[in-house]
């Protein structure tokens, strides 16, 4: 995933919260007006997390851009 530049791992009692940091502010997450909704970013984030960290019990993934949390995917 070329738009990510670092990650953080936060241990909880019942699993791990993975924080992924977006590399720059040029990354677009929105769809064009009138286009069909797709979950391509969510699917790619979940795929990245399971492929990159197969040994961790990930319960949620946070997406952070600058100091703003852009999204949260729960497993």
N, C-alpha and C positions, 0 to 999 in steps of 0.2 A: 504494500500500500504506500504509494509515493507521497501521499499528503500527510503522513505521520512522521514525527521526528524523534519522539521519545515516549516512554511509558512509565507508569508507576504501579506498584503492587501494594495494596493495602489489605492486611490480614484481618479477618473478622472471625468470630467463633464458628460460624456456619459456612465459611467459604472465603473466597478472595474477591475483592473489588479491583478490577483492572482499570487504570486511568490511561487513556491514549491522548496525546497532545498533538494537535494539528500543526503542521510545519509553518504555514504562513496564512495571511489573511486573504489570499487570492482564491482559496478553495471555495467552491460553490456547493451548497447542499440543497438548494431549492430547485424545484421543477419550473419549467416555463408555464405560464398561464394557459390553461386549456389542455395541457398534456396529461396523460394517464399517470397515476401515482405508481411509483415503483419503490421497492425496498432494497435497491441495489447497494446503497451505502450500508444499511443495517446488515444485509447479508454478508457483505465483504468484511465488515467489522467483526461479526461473529465467526466467520471463517478464519480471519487473521488470528483472532484470540485462540481458537481451538487448535490451529496449526502451529502457532508460535509457542503456546504454553499448554501442551497436551497433558502435562503432569499436574497442573494446578486445578483445583476445584473452584472454577470461576462462577460466581453467582450473579455478577453484574459488570457491565463495562460502561465507563464514563468517557465522553468525548469532550475535551477541553480545547478551546481556541482562545489564546491569550489568557485572560483571567476569567473567562465566561464559560460555564458548562453548557455545551451545545445539545447534549443528548445523553440519555441513559438507557441502556439495553439490559434487561434482566433476563436471566436464563430460567 
